[in-house]
Amino acid sequence: MRVLLADDQALMRTGFRLILEAEDDIVVAGEAADGEEAVLKAARVRPDVVLMDIRMPRMDGIEATRRITAAPGAPRVLVLTTFDLDDYVYGALRAGASGFLLKDAPPEELIHALHVVAAGDALLAPGVTRRLLEEFAARPDPGAAPPPVEGLTEREREVLVLVARGLSNAEIADELVVGETTVKTHVGRVLQKLHLRDRIQAVVYGYEAGLVRPGARSAGDQRTGGRGDHRRGG
């Protein structure tokens, strides 16, 4: 796996490089000190994943993510964030980021997150998923028209709603009383029909299409009193 490090703090980049280079299957393909350099380096070194800081000079991580993910054969972008989940994070969702990780996450979580995102899955940091989704839903993109959802079967539409609520494939299977493999097939068809890259984009789509409302809870939430940890599914 080829990884591009984008962070304006040299000390942070050095720390990430030491962690990643200790892994046999990860190569640090390059470093960038700001968003503008990250866009140029991404095109030049063609990484599998860009580890992207949000607050950087010249061009922030949101605009850099938007430009990188818009290119043909674009790499995945894993955004580093802080626990307060400020406006930058919601912008990165819409810009095409495939995952979010807290900056103080332990090294093993960072390695796991890179593998998850590189494999084509989406990842939200455990413990902040529900808050992130609800806050995102409460901040609609001003002036944006709701995207169409035609072409989905009734079951696919139902699966999209549950994905947008933050449920994993296993949790969706439990809710719909079907096999997890069946859910994975439905999720794949939803992504294909709506031309979405991953589950993060499906979350954005579900909220912007009005299929999910802020604060909406699934049956799984009700069973756990709303304390469920909604992790990503494959």
N, C-alpha and C positions, 0 to 999 in steps of 0.2 A: 504494500500500500504506500503510495506516494502522498506526502502531506506537505502543504504549504502553510507556514506560520505567519499570521498577520497580526501584529501587535506593535504599538508605538513604543513600548517599554522594552529595551534591549534585555534587561534582566529577566523579564517574563519569557521572552523568546528563548533565552539560554536555558531557563528551567524546563520549558516544554521540550526543547531539543534533547536535553539530557534524558528526560523520561522516555521520549519516543525512540531514541537511538539505542536504548537498552533492549528494545524489542526486536526479535529476529526478522519479523515480517513487516516492519515499518521503516520507511526511508524518508528523511526530511529533505524534500526536493528543493526547498528554498525558503527565504524569509522576506517579509515586507514590513516596513516601518509605518506605513499609512495605507489608506484605502486605494489611492491612485496607483501606488506601487503594487498592491495586491492584485489589481485587475491586470496590470501588465505582466506580472510574474505568473499569474494563473494561465494566461495565454501562452507564455513562453515555456514553462516547465511542465504544463499539463498534469497537475496533481489529481489524485482521486478524491481527496478531501482538502478543503481549506479550513483551517482552524482560525476563526475570525473574531477579533476583538471588535466591539461596536464603536467605542469612542476613540477616534483617531484623527489626527490633523489632515488637512488638505481635502480628504474625502473620507467620510465616516463609513463604518462597516455596513450600514444599511444600503447606501448607494453602491458600494463595492459589491455587496451580495447581489443586488439587482442586476448589475452589469455582468457579473461572472455567470450567474445562473441563466442569463438570457442568451449566452453564446451556445452554438451547436456543440453537442457532446460535453456539456458543462460538468464540472466537478460538483460534488456535494459540498455544502457549506455547513459547518458546525459552529454555531455562535457561542462565544463565551459571555456570560452575563453575571450580574450581581443579584443578590436575593430580592432587591426591592422591585424588580421587574418594571423598570420605568418605560417611558414612551418608546425608547429605542427598540425594545424587544418586540413591541407590537408592530413596529415598522418593519423589522426584520422578518416577521411572519409573512407579511404581504410581499416582501422582496424575494422570497423563495428559499429561505433557510430551511434545511432539513432537520435541524436539531438544535437544542439549547442545553448548555451545561454550565453549572455554577463554577465560578473561577476558583473557589476554594475546594472543589471536588478532589478526592484522593486520586493518585496516579492510576490505580486500577480502574476507576470509573471513567477516566479520560480515555484509556486504552479501549475499554468496552464501548464507549460512545463512538469512537472513531470506527470501530469494526461494524457497529450497528448501522451507522450512516453510510459507510462505504458499501455495505451489502444492499443498499437500496431502501432500507427501512427508515422511519422517522423516529426521533427520540426527543422526549421532553424530560427534563431533570425530575426524578421522583420527588414528590413532596411539593412541587410547585405547579404541576399540570393543571389541576382543577382551578386554581387561582388564575393561572395564565389564560385558560380558556374563557373563564367568565369575564375577566377584565378585557380580553380581546373582543368578546362579543358586545361589550358595553361601549366599544370605541369603533363604531362603523366607519368605513371609508367614506368621507364626505363627498356627496355628488355621484357616488358609484351606483350604477343600476344593478339590481339583483341579478346574478347569473342564472341562465335557464337550467332546468333540471329535466327537460324532456329526454326521452330515450331510455330512461331507467325503468326497470320493472318495479313492481310494488315492493318486492323483497329487497332489491338493490337500494331503493330509496330508503327503506327501513334501516338497512345496514349503514348507509351514509349518515343517517341521523345519529346512530349509536357511535360511529367513528368520531363524528363531530363533538359528541359529548365526552370523548376521551377514553372510551372503553377499548380494551385490548381485544384481540381475536378470541381469546379464551372466555372473556367476560361476555362478548357478543354471543358466542355459541351457547353459553349458559342462559342468557336472556331469551334467545330465540328457540332454544331446545333443539339445536342442530349440532352437527359435528364441526370441530374447529377447521378441518380441511375445507368443508363447505363454505364456512365464513371467509376463509382466505381466498377462495375462488370468487365469491361475491365482491370482496374488496378489490381484487384485481380487475374485475370487470367494471366496477364503478370508476376506478382510476383511469382505465383505458377509455371508457365512453366519454368521460368528462375531460379527458386530456390533462390529467393531474399527475404530477411527478410522484407524490408520496402521501402519507397520511397527514402530514402537516398541511399540505395544500387542501386535502379533503376537509380538514377542520375549518380552514378559512372559507372554503366554498360553502360548507353547510351553514355557517353563521351568516355569510353574506347573502345566501339565497333565502334566508329567513326560515330555514328548516328547524333551527334550534334557537331558543331564546335564552338570554342571560339568566343563569340560576336554574335552568331546567335540569331536573335530576332523573336518572334512570331508575329502574326497579332495583338494579344492583346497589345504587346509592342508598335507596330506602332500606334495603336489607341490612346495610352496614351503618345506617344512621348518618350517611353522607361522609364517612371517614375513609372510604375506599381509596387505595393507592392505584390510580389508573395509569398503568405502565403501557408502553408501546407493545404492539403486536406485529408479527412478521408480515 
